[in-house]
Amino acid sequence: MLKLMLLSLLFSVSFANIYDFKVDALEGGKIDFSKYKGKKILIVNTASKCGNTPQYAELEKLYKKYKNKLVIIGFPANNFGGQEPGSNAEIKAFCSKEYAVTFPMTTKVSVKGTDIHPIYQWLIAESKNKQLSPEEVTWNFQKYLLDEKGELVAVFKPKTMPFAPEVIAAIEK
């Protein structure tokens, strides 16, 4: 517990806000979050073999509908039921072929456990600080919404569909 608290403190100091992050992109290169200042950001941990996987289609529609004010960033992760077993190349091919995904995707990361990606450490710490539920990542397709200033404003459970009224209301706010 003490180790986790110290890690949270370290990451809250190292990464003061979302715009400090640069992550490896599935397409190659980096996704630099500072490029998204002034837009809302929806971060989603994804998986190709999950009951929630069809959400890719709605996420893509949401991305296209709100492209002037919202960016969606998918983080493939294999933390729940081994539902993202593929390589980065396989994930990229699946997302392109099955769902024509055009929103930015990162290389495969871990969203919980000892090897949790720093951006998810930050998101979890922010969720706890703001008392947003769920505080921890509970399953594939959990969604974190940040406002135009990079502040975490909502966390949506994995089964919450991208066009759910609460998601749309938060985006349009």
Summary of the structure (lengths in Angstrom):
residues: 173
radius of gyration: 14.9
end to end distance: 36.8
largest distance: 44.5
contacts: 527
relative contact order: 0.19
helix: 36%
strand: 20%
